Amino acid sequence: MISFSLCCDKGHEFDGWFRNSAVFDEQAGARELACPVCGSSKIEKTLMAPNIPVKANKKDDGKDSANAGTDESAGDNANAGARASVFGGAASADTQKLVEQIRGLRKHLRDEADYVGDKFAEEARKIHYEETEKRGIYGEASLDEARELLEEGVGVLPIPSLPEDHN
């Protein structure tokens, strides 16, 4: 089974599971698919990042890290041992636009928020519980730290990676 990110002609986004890509193409061509929001049968696949497993023979260092934020001065090993979401090939105009929007978001964060490095979880809690002044921050956190923050009601989002981050 494969999961596709889908979008109807009205812009509603949703996911769908298919046996393979050919089955999706067949059902979409026959207009057998419908948007769960508006019922439109004009459905297309959207940009999605495949889940590429880490090589089985790679030594696991036991660190389950996620990028809760990134900075160009941060170490390149912030995601060592983690799975990476990637896209490749010739980028469509929509993909290029999305990449530029991500670059803009990251520039805005660097310009407007404070980089707190690996102290992200600690600093986010202080802000949430009003132990320090309210401000935008970004930095690194493990997946476990990010989950704990979300469970506590602390709003966190990962900063999307860009192709040049992995060069």
C-alpha positions as CSV (number, residue, x, y, z in Angstrom):
1,M,0.0,0.0,0.0
2,I,1.1,3.5,-0.7
3,S,-0.2,6.8,0.7
4,F,-0.6,9.8,-1.6
5,S,-1.2,13.4,-0.7
6,L,-4.2,14.4,-2.8
7,C,-5.9,17.7,-3.8
8,C,-9.2,18.3,-5.5
9,D,-9.8,21.1,-8.1
10,K,-11.2,23.3,-5.3
11,G,-8.0,23.1,-3.3
12,H,-9.0,20.7,-0.5
13,E,-6.1,18.5,0.5
14,F,-6.4,15.0,1.9
15,D,-4.6,11.6,1.9
16,G,-5.5,8.4,0.2
17,W,-4.2,4.9,0.3
18,F,-3.7,2.8,-2.9
19,R,-2.3,-0.6,-3.8
20,N,0.1,1.2,-6.2
21,S,0.5,4.2,-8.4
22,A,-1.2,2.6,-11.3
23,V,-4.4,1.9,-9.2
24,F,-4.5,5.6,-8.3
25,D,-4.1,6.6,-11.9
26,E,-6.8,4.2,-13.0
27,Q,-9.3,5.4,-10.3
28,A,-8.5,9.1,-10.8
29,G,-8.9,8.7,-14.6
30,A,-12.3,7.0,-14.2
31,R,-13.3,9.7,-11.7
32,E,-13.9,7.0,-9.1
33,L,-12.3,9.2,-6.4
34,A,-14.1,12.0,-4.5
35,C,-13.0,14.8,-2.2
36,P,-14.2,14.1,1.3
37,V,-14.9,17.8,1.8
38,C,-16.8,18.9,-1.4
39,G,-17.3,15.6,-3.3
40,S,-15.4,16.8,-6.4
41,S,-14.1,14.0,-8.6
42,K,-11.2,16.0,-10.1
43,I,-8.4,14.7,-7.9
44,E,-4.6,15.0,-8.4
45,K,-1.6,14.0,-6.4
46,T,0.2,16.8,-4.7
47,L,3.8,17.3,-3.6
48,M,4.7,14.7,-1.0
49,A,7.9,13.8,0.7
50,P,8.6,10.0,0.6
51,N,9.7,8.2,3.8
52,I,13.1,6.8,2.9
53,P,14.3,4.3,5.5
54,V,17.8,4.6,7.0
55,K,20.2,2.0,5.7
56,A,19.9,-1.2,7.7
57,N,23.7,-1.6,8.1
58,K,24.1,1.9,9.5
59,K,25.1,2.0,13.1
60,D,22.3,3.4,15.3
61,D,23.7,5.8,17.9
62,G,20.4,5.6,19.8
63,K,19.6,9.3,19.3
64,D,16.1,9.9,18.1
65,S,16.4,13.5,16.9
66,A,14.1,15.8,15.1
67,N,14.7,19.2,13.7
68,A,12.4,21.5,15.7
69,G,14.3,24.3,14.2
70,T,17.5,24.7,12.2
71,D,20.2,27.3,11.8
72,E,22.9,27.4,9.2
73,S,25.4,27.7,12.1
74,A,24.0,24.6,13.8
75,G,25.8,21.3,13.4
76,D,25.3,19.2,10.3
77,N,24.7,16.2,12.4
78,A,21.5,17.4,14.0
79,N,19.6,14.8,12.1
80,A,22.1,11.9,12.2
81,G,20.4,8.6,12.5
82,A,16.9,10.1,11.8
83,R,14.8,9.4,8.7
84,A,14.9,12.2,6.1
85,S,12.0,13.5,4.1
86,V,13.3,14.4,0.6
87,F,12.2,15.3,-2.9
88,G,14.2,15.2,-6.0
89,G,14.1,15.3,-9.8
90,A,13.0,18.1,-12.0
91,A,11.0,20.5,-9.8
92,S,7.6,21.7,-11.1
93,A,6.7,25.4,-10.9
94,D,4.6,24.6,-7.8
95,T,7.5,22.8,-6.2
96,Q,9.8,25.6,-6.9
97,K,7.3,28.1,-5.4
98,L,7.0,25.9,-2.3
99,V,10.8,25.8,-1.9
100,E,11.0,29.6,-2.2
101,Q,8.3,30.0,0.4
102,I,10.2,27.7,2.8
103,R,13.3,29.7,2.2
104,G,11.3,32.9,3.0
105,L,9.9,31.3,6.2
106,R,13.4,30.3,7.3
107,K,14.8,33.8,6.6
108,H,11.9,35.3,8.5
109,L,12.6,33.1,11.5
110,R,16.3,33.9,11.5
111,D,15.5,37.6,11.3
112,E,12.7,37.7,13.8
113,A,13.2,34.9,16.3
114,D,16.0,34.0,18.7
115,Y,18.1,30.9,18.0
116,V,18.3,28.9,21.3
117,G,20.2,25.8,19.9
118,D,19.7,22.6,21.8
119,K,18.0,24.5,24.7
120,F,14.8,24.7,22.6
121,A,12.6,22.5,24.8
122,E,13.7,24.2,28.0
123,E,13.2,27.7,26.6
124,A,9.9,26.9,25.0
125,R,8.6,25.7,28.3
126,K,9.8,28.8,30.1
127,I,7.9,30.9,27.5
128,H,4.8,28.8,27.7
129,Y,4.6,28.9,31.5
130,E,5.4,32.6,31.4
131,E,8.7,32.2,33.3
132,T,10.4,34.4,30.7
133,E,9.3,37.0,28.2
134,K,7.1,35.9,25.2
135,R,9.1,35.8,22.0
136,G,9.7,33.7,18.9
137,I,12.5,31.1,19.2
138,Y,13.9,28.3,17.1
139,G,16.5,25.6,17.8
140,E,16.9,21.8,18.0
141,A,14.9,19.2,19.9
142,S,14.7,15.4,19.9
143,L,11.5,13.8,18.8
144,D,10.8,12.8,22.4
145,E,11.2,16.4,23.5
146,A,8.9,17.7,20.8
147,R,6.2,15.1,21.7
148,E,6.4,16.1,25.4
149,L,6.1,19.8,24.5
150,L,3.0,19.1,22.4
151,E,1.5,16.9,25.1
152,E,2.0,19.9,27.5
153,G,0.2,22.2,25.1
154,V,3.3,24.0,23.9
155,G,3.0,24.8,20.2
156,V,6.0,23.6,18.2
157,L,6.5,23.0,14.5
158,P,9.4,21.5,12.6
159,I,11.2,23.8,10.2
160,P,11.1,22.1,6.7
161,S,14.4,21.0,5.3
162,L,15.7,22.3,2.0
163,P,17.7,20.5,-0.7
164,E,20.8,22.5,0.1
165,D,20.7,21.5,3.8
166,H,21.9,18.0,2.9
167,N,24.8,19.0,0.5
